[in-house]
Amino acid sequence: MSRRALAFAASASRRSADEAIRYVRWTRPQRLFLEDDRRTAIWRDGNRLGKSWALAYEVIARCRGRHPFKRTHPPPIRALIVGHSLEQMEPLMAAIWRFLPRSEIDERCGFDPGRGITGKPPRILFTSGPGAGSVVSFATYRQGSQRVAGGAYHFIGCDEPATESMFGELRPRLLTTRGDMRINFTPTPDAPPQGWLRDLVEAGTVPEHNYHLSEATVWPEGAPRPLLYQAEID
């Protein structure tokens, strides 16, 4: 392939990546989650409802100051995504990478399937476009509170539930910015005890999204068919 053809292919690839965030059809649960403008909210549900895709879009839209459903902090912002491990966060990182306008981020940022966002530590830096200066950092619960101590963020997304002590460390990181937090998770037998989080939900301190897997909840708006038919779900 000639240099000219290679340059055209690379340009077309960048344009395709830049357009991804503009053409999304949401399911009703995803839209309700994205429309929620409360400071803290959780989405507790089973797999395959698109929680990771919604959280991925949420952080990118906030970084760019282009959220279609609510007012957010004007960019540049600092965002933090936290999970059990980098390996566990790989699906969420893949969704984030899918939505990222490649022409707007530092060319040193990358994604390695199976490993996630690359770099030491992994991060995403917006260098141009509406989100210029915004940064998305990643941390793990395994790293403990020292990894996030002293930081100030406009948005924190928790991919899977944190321990109560880690939650207590994350909340103050949002005080000076009056930032927002989202917690997405699927309950599992080996997850940290979540009685403390259930108490916050039942007390009305933290609002919860919960929809259950059905054909109706995985049918994107305006799409000719659902992502999964009820027979497949059953």
N, C-alpha and C positions, 0 to 999 in steps of 0.2 A: 504494500500500500504506500502511495506517495506521501510526502510530508504534508502536502495540501489536504489530502484525503484524511490523514490522521488528525490534522488540526481541526478539520470540519467535524469529524466524528467526536473528538474531545469536546468541541463547542456544543454539539448537539446533546451530548451526554450531560454537560453542565446545565443546559437549558431544561432538559427533562427533569433533572434533580431539583432545580429551582422551582419548577411548576408543581411539584407533588403536593406542597402544602396548600395550594390554591384549589385543588379539586378533590374534595373529601365529602363523602356522604355518610352522615352519622346515623347510628341507631338512636332510638328514643332514650335509652339509658345513658348513652354517651353524651347526647346533647344536654340532658338534664344535669349531668355531672359538670360539663363545661360551662353551663349557664350559672351554676351556683357561685354567688359572689360573697359568700360568707368567709370569714378569715380562716377557719379550719373546717374541714369536712373529710369524711372517710367514705370509701366505696368498698363494702364488704360483700363479696359475691363469689360464685363459682367460676371455673375457668371458661374461656371461650366467649366471654361477653365483651371483650375489647377494652378492658380496663387499662392495659399498658398503652394501647394506641391513644386513648383519651389523655392519659397522663403525659405521653410524649408530645402530643399536640399542645397541651396546656403550657408546658415549659417553653417550647419554641415560640408560641404565640406571645407569651409574656416577654420573652427576651427581645422580640422584634417590636413590641408595642402595637401589635396588630391583632389583638383578640377580637373575634367577631361577635362575642356575646356579652361582654362586660368591660368596664373600665379597669385597667390595671396600672401598675406603676410605670411611669414613662421610662424608656430605656436611656442609658444603659442600666441593667440590673445585674445582681449577683444571684444565681440560682444554685441550689444544692439538691442532688438526687442521692438518696441513701437506701441501701439494701443490705441483705445478709452478707453477700459476697459479690465480687465483680462477676464471677461466673453465673451466679443466680440472676444478676441484673442484665445479662447479655440480651435476652429478648426485648427488654425495655430499651436498651441502648440501640438495638437494631431498628426499633420503631422510631426513635429519636433521629437516627441517621437517615432514615427514609424521608422524614419531613424536612431535614435541614436544607436550606438553599445553599448549595456548595460554594457559589460565587461570593457569599457573604461571610464565610468563615476563614480562619487562618488556614493556609494551605498545609500547615504541618499537622492539622487535625486529621485523624483517619479512623477507619473502622475495620476490624479484623473479625470476620465471622467465626464464632466459637469463642472469641476473647472479648469482643466489645470495642468500645471507644479506646483508642490507643493513647499512649503518652504516660509519663511518670511525673506526677500523678495524671490519670486520664482527665481531660477537660475539653471543653469546646469554647473557643474564643471567636466572637463576632468582630470582624475587622472592617466591615463596610455594610452599607444598606441601613435600614431603619433601626437595626439592633446594634450598631457599631459600639463596641466597648462592653457589651454584655458578656458574661462568663457563666458557663454551666460547669460546676465541679461535681465530682462523684466521691462518695465515701461509703464505708461499710460499717455495719454494727460491730463486726469483729475488731475493727480498729479502735473501738471505744470512744469515749467522750473527748479524748485528747485530739482526735482528728478534726473535730468541729469547734473545739473550745476557742473562744475569742473571736470567732467569725460573726459577721453580720450579713444576713441574706434578705432578699425581697421575697423569695419563694423557696420553699422546701417541699420536695416530693418524696414520700416514703414508699418504696416498692416492697411490700410485705411489712407486717407489723413489727414495730420496735419493742424493745423491753421498756418497762416503765421508766427506768433510770435514763435510758437514751432519749426517750420522749421528753423527759424533764430537762435534758441538756439541749435539745433542739429548739424547744419553744422560745427560750430567751434569745436565741439567735435572730428572732424576728421582731423583737421589741422596738429597737431604734428605727427600723424602717417601716414599722406597722405592716409587716409582711404576712403572707398567707402560707398555709400548709395543707397538703393533700396526702392522705394515706390510703393506698390501694392494697387490698390483700384478699387471698383466698384462705380460709381457715384450714389448717392441717394439724394432724395429731402431734407433730413434733415442733409446732410453733411455740414461741415463748408464751407464758400465761398471759391471757388477755382480759382477765376479770376487771382490771383497772380501767381498760378502755371501754368495756361494756358499761361500767358504772358511769363513765363520762357521757356515754350516749344516752343511757336511761335517765340521767339527770338533766339532759337537754343542753349540756355544755358543748358537746361535739355532735353536729348533725351527721346522720348516716344515710348513704344511698345503698339500697338493696333491692334487686329486681328479679332475680332467679332466671335460670336459663330456659328459654322457650323460643319457639319460632318467632314470636312477636318481638322479643327483646333483641334478636340478632338480625332484624330486617332493616337495612339502611333506608333512610328516607328517599323515596323516589326510585328505588331500585326495583327491577322486575322480579326479583326473587330474594329470599333470605340467604344469609351466609350458611345457615344450617336448617334443613327441614325438620319438622317435629319428629318424623319417623327416625331420622338420624340421631336426634337428641335422645329419644326414648331408647 
